[in-house]
Amino acid sequence: MTQKNVELIAAPRDTHWVGDGFRVQNFIPSAYHLEMERMTPFILLDYNSKYTFPASDSPKGVGVHPHRGFETVTIAYRGKVQHHDSSGGGGIIGQGDVQWMTAASGVLHKEYHEKEWSKQGGEFQMVQLWVNLPAKDKMSPPKYQAITNASMGRATLPDNAGEIEVIAGNYGDVKGPASTFTPVHLMNAKLNSGGTASFSFPARYNTALLVIEGSITVNNTETVPLDHFVLFSNEGETFIVTADENSVVLIMSGEPINEPIAAHGPFVMNTRQELIQAFDDFNKGKFGYLED
């Protein structure tokens, strides 16, 4: 095994609002030239870093919008999110939980602060990843995977270093509950101060991390502060993360989907003609109906 080196450390850029409920910084695609093709199968990463919302009787969020051709993965670190879709699905993403939505052939969707949480307000922190689908699966039926924190795989690290929560893929022999269309590893490293965890993924996999809490050192050389994103080079397999203080780190690695990407707004397809078809299907009501 050879070391996987850091290619880029990206500081958070300006925030923007998605609806009135999600104040996000975008890391993929971004001003750092992390195009969808560079990070595939991860084609978008929006990060709502810690932000305090005041109490509100009217839950904030984002209204009805369509998706086709990919999956959305919402990870709740603080706060609660509620969601509904045009196929009758819905639920609450509690603190520590994950919602893995396969939009595939198309859904209308809305997501907003959970009603009771909104009445109290408080600190809110979320990640939303978009995971691309290969061409053969883009028009498969939509589905949901509601992944509770309790259902995640857990690997206890030696020397009281902390633990790894596995959402998808595996960490050693510990597997995550999410089913994926292509090989994807997604996990939270919850490290105690001074704790170290090593990770190993195939060299050709696109691999990155995001510091959710605390600060870390990568490969004993690169210091990475809170809310910073690290992109790894596609050489070598193994890297080491050491917590400079109690830290939470989102780790992602996936096999590239080496197919053309045609993306516009909420649709991610392979060709311009498929994008035109998606807009046409949406305008003709083929994604169903969902009240705003």
TALINCOR-V601378 format. One record per residue. RES is the residue in three letters. OMEGA is omega in whole degrees, 0 to 359 (NA if undefined). Layout:
res: [RES & RES]
omega: [OMEGA & OMEGA]
//
This chain:
res: [MET & THR & GLN & LYS & ASN & VAL & GLU & LEU & ILE & ALA & ALA & PRO & ARG & ASP & THR & HIS & TRP & VAL & GLY & ASP & GLY & PHE & ARG & VAL & GLN & ASN & PHE & ILE & PRO & SER & ALA & TYR & HIS & LEU & GLU & MET & GLU & ARG & MET & THR & PRO & PHE & ILE & LEU & LEU & ASP & TYR & ASN & SER & LYS & TYR & THR & PHE & PRO & ALA & SER & ASP & SER & PRO & LYS & GLY & VAL & GLY & VAL & HIS & PRO & HIS & ARG & GLY & PHE & GLU & THR & VAL & THR & ILE & ALA & TYR & ARG & GLY & LYS & VAL & GLN & HIS & HIS & ASP & SER & SER & GLY & GLY & GLY & GLY & ILE & ILE & GLY & GLN & GLY & ASP & VAL & GLN & TRP & MET & THR & ALA & ALA & SER & GLY & VAL & LEU & HIS & LYS & GLU & TYR & HIS & GLU & LYS & GLU & TRP & SER & LYS & GLN & GLY & GLY & GLU & PHE & GLN & MET & VAL & GLN & LEU & TRP & VAL & ASN & LEU & PRO & ALA & LYS & ASP & LYS & MET & SER & PRO & PRO & LYS & TYR & GLN & ALA & ILE & THR & ASN & ALA & SER & MET & GLY & ARG & ALA & THR & LEU & PRO & ASP & ASN & ALA & GLY & GLU & ILE & GLU & VAL & ILE & ALA & GLY & ASN & TYR & GLY & ASP & VAL & LYS & GLY & PRO & ALA & SER & THR & PHE & THR & PRO & VAL & HIS & LEU & MET & ASN & ALA & LYS & LEU & ASN & SER & GLY & GLY & THR & ALA & SER & PHE & SER & PHE & PRO & ALA & ARG & TYR & ASN & THR & ALA & LEU & LEU & VAL & ILE & GLU & GLY & SER & ILE & THR & VAL & ASN & ASN & THR & GLU & THR & VAL & PRO & LEU & ASP & HIS & PHE & VAL & LEU & PHE & SER & ASN & GLU & GLY & GLU & THR & PHE & ILE & VAL & THR & ALA & ASP & GLU & ASN & SER & VAL & VAL & LEU & ILE & MET & SER & GLY & GLU & PRO & ILE & ASN & GLU & PRO & ILE & ALA & ALA & HIS & GLY & PRO & PHE & VAL & MET & ASN & THR & ARG & GLN & GLU & LEU & ILE & GLN & ALA & PHE & ASP & ASP & PHE & ASN & LYS & GLY & LYS & PHE & GLY & TYR & LEU & GLU & ASP]
omega: [177 & 186 & 173 & 186 & 178 & 176 & 186 & 168 & 185 & 174 & 178 & 177 & 182 & 177 & 169 & 183 & 167 & 192 & 175 & 185 & 185 & 181 & 195 & 167 & 184 & 176 & 176 & 339 & 189 & 177 & 177 & 177 & 174 & 181 & 178 & 182 & 182 & 187 & 180 & 12 & 179 & 189 & 172 & 171 & 172 & 184 & 172 & 178 & 186 & 181 & 182 & 176 & 175 & 177 & 181 & 176 & 179 & 186 & 177 & 180 & 178 & 186 & 186 & 179 & 181 & 170 & 170 & 167 & 184 & 178 & 171 & 179 & 182 & 182 & 182 & 176 & 176 & 182 & 180 & 180 & 175 & 182 & 175 & 176 & 187 & 177 & 178 & 178 & 178 & 179 & 180 & 175 & 182 & 180 & 182 & 183 & 180 & 170 & 181 & 184 & 174 & 179 & 177 & 187 & 172 & 173 & 162 & 191 & 169 & 181 & 188 & 179 & 178 & 192 & 183 & 176 & 181 & 181 & 180 & 187 & 177 & 183 & 187 & 181 & 185 & 167 & 167 & 176 & 166 & 180 & 183 & 174 & 174 & 185 & 185 & 183 & 186 & 181 & 176 & 183 & 175 & 176 & 177 & 165 & 176 & 186 & 178 & 178 & 182 & 183 & 182 & 173 & 181 & 176 & 177 & 182 & 179 & 174 & 178 & 182 & 182 & 180 & 176 & 173 & 184 & 179 & 180 & 182 & 183 & 169 & 188 & 180 & 183 & 183 & 175 & 185 & 185 & 171 & 184 & 181 & 175 & 183 & 179 & 173 & 181 & 185 & 173 & 172 & 179 & 191 & 172 & 180 & 182 & 181 & 182 & 174 & 177 & 183 & 179 & 178 & 178 & 185 & 186 & 177 & 173 & 192 & 180 & 173 & 177 & 181 & 184 & 178 & 171 & 177 & 188 & 168 & 181 & 178 & 177 & 184 & 188 & 177 & 183 & 182 & 175 & 174 & 177 & 184 & 180 & 172 & 179 & 176 & 179 & 174 & 182 & 185 & 194 & 172 & 185 & 176 & 177 & 181 & 176 & 173 & 177 & 190 & 171 & 185 & 174 & 182 & 178 & 177 & 182 & 177 & 180 & 170 & 187 & 178 & 178 & 177 & 172 & 187 & 172 & 179 & 186 & 182 & 177 & 183 & 181 & 183 & 177 & 180 & 178 & 175 & 179 & 179 & 180 & 178 & 180 & 178 & 179 & 182 & 179 & 176 & 184 & 176 & 181 & 183 & 176 & 181 & 181 & NA]
//
